[in-house]
Amino acid sequence: MTGRSGLWTVDLPEALPFVLLRIRLAAIQMVSAATIASYVGLGGLGRVIFDGMGRRDFGQVQAVL
């Protein structure tokens, strides 16, 4: 097995769940920081999320995500 074939058959399938987890965690952190920033009055993307949650318009909140 060459180095390149080992990468595609062994290393990448093993690492893929961890890579996807890190992407998910980064997205959660970004959305939570934007929401907290709008809560303290800084506006931005979090304002749309915060307004949607306040009006219980979950379609608006989901559209941002």
GILIN-V811114 format. One record per pair of residues at least 24 apart in sequence whose ideal C-beta (glycine too) atoms are under 10 Angstrom apart, sorted by the first residue. I is the first residue (numbers start at 0). GAP is how many residues later the second one is. Records with the same first field share a line. If there is no record, write none. Layout:
BEGIN
I=GAP, GAP
END
This chain:
BEGIN
26=38
27=37
29=35
30=30, 33, 34
33=30
34=26, 29
END
